[in-house]
Amino acid sequence: MLCKSGSGDAPFLELNLMLKLFKKADLILLASLLLIASFFIVFPILLKGKSPEGQELFARITVDGKLYKTVALSAAEQELEIRTKYGYNLLKLHDGGIQMIKADCPDRLCLTFGAITSIGQTIVCLPNRLMVEVVSGTGGGGGLDGVAS
């Protein structure tokens, strides 16, 4: 008995046609690529904010390449004003991170970084020559940069 397919059957027919075009190996390859891609997305999210060996994190603040101040990152909320001959910046420490909340630079790009909480993350305000970097309790960026002999 022949029956006409209604408009509701169209998506199922297209799906059947697509499945016939794919070979079993194609589906395995596609599934493995999706699995690998999800690993690279999920793994960094799980490790975010983790310091090696439970070390305390600090924010190293430099102005024009010179150390201005180092502050411990904690859950306590506080604000830190930085006034230099290059300009004004206001940093907010909260929730184990640090964030630039005000700046008098012309582009205000430094305000878009959000809060930084992981070793190696930085906030940079080029017009005011200010850089904020999260470092480990040992004062380094979490690893060896180089050895001079």
N, C-alpha and C positions, 0 to 999 in steps of 0.2 A: 504494500500500500504506500503510495507516495503522499507525502504531506509537505506542505509549503512551510518554510521556516518564517516565523514572524520576526518583527523588528527586535524582539527581546533576545533572540538566539544569535544575533550577529556577533556580539563580543565573544561568545563561546566558540563560534566557528573560526574567528580570527585567532584565538588562543590555540585551538587544535592545529591550525595551519602553521602557526609559529613553532609549536612543539615538534611538528613533523620536519621542519626545516633544520632544527638544531639536532645535532648528534649528541649522543651520551657524553662524549669527550668534551664537547663544547660546553655543556652544562656543568661538568666537573671543573673545567678551567674557569668558567665564570664564577662559580661558587668559591673556588680557592682564591681568586683575585679579590672578591668581596671580603673574604675572611682576612686576608693579608691587609687590605686597606683599613678594615675596622680595627685591626690590631694597632696600626700606626695612629689612629685617632683616639682609641680608648686608653692605651698605655700611658701616653703623656698626661692625660687627664687624671689618671689614678696616681701618678707620681707628683703632680703639681703641689708645690709648697712643702715637700718633704726635704728636710736637710739631712745630709749624710750623718749617720751615727748619732742622731738626735742633737746635733750642735745648735747652739743659739745663733740666730741670724741678726745681722747688723746692716744698717744702711750707711754706706760710705759716701759722704757728700764732698764733692770737689768743686772749686771755683777756679777757673782759668788754669786747670791742671794741678792745683795745689790743694792738699787736704784742708777742708774747712771744718768738718765735724764728722764724728762717727756716733750714731745713735743705735741703741738696741731696739729691735722690732718686737713689740709686745702687743697684747690685746688692749692695753690701756690707751685711751684716746688723748692725743695732745697735738698741738700745732707748733710749728717751728718756722719763724720768720727769718729770711735770709736777705739782708740788704747789703749790696756791694756797690762799687762804682759802676758796675755793668748793668745793674737793675735790681728789681725786687721780685722775690718768689716766696710763696707761702706753701709749706709742706704740711700734710696731715698724716700723723701716724695713727693707725687703727687696725684692729683685727689681725695683728701680726704682719702688717704691710705698711707701705708708705705711698702717698699719692700727692701729686702737685695739684693744688686747688686754686691758686691765684698766681698770676705772673703779669708783669708789665711789658713783656716783649710784644713786638708788633703782630706776629703770626699766631701766637698762643697755641702752637702745635704741641708744646710740652704738657698741656692740660688734657690731651687726648690719650695719653698712655694708660690712664687708670691706675689702680693700686698695683704695686709690684710686691711679690711675696716670695719668689723663688731665687735661689742663688744664680747670679749672672744676669738677672733682669735689670734693665736700666731705664731711667728717665733722663732725657737730655733736653736742655734749653740752650740752644746755640747762641742766640743773641745775648743772653746773660752769662754765657760761658759756664753754665752750671751742669753738673752731672751727678745723679744719684744712682748708686749701684748696690744691689743686695749682695752681701758677702757672708761667709760662714764665720763662726766664732773665732777661728784662727786668723781672721783678717784677710784671707785670700778669697779668690773667686771660686773656690771649690776644687781647684786642681792646680797642677804645676804648669806654669806658663813656659818656662824654659830654664836652661842651665847654662851659665857662662863659665868657661874654663880659663 
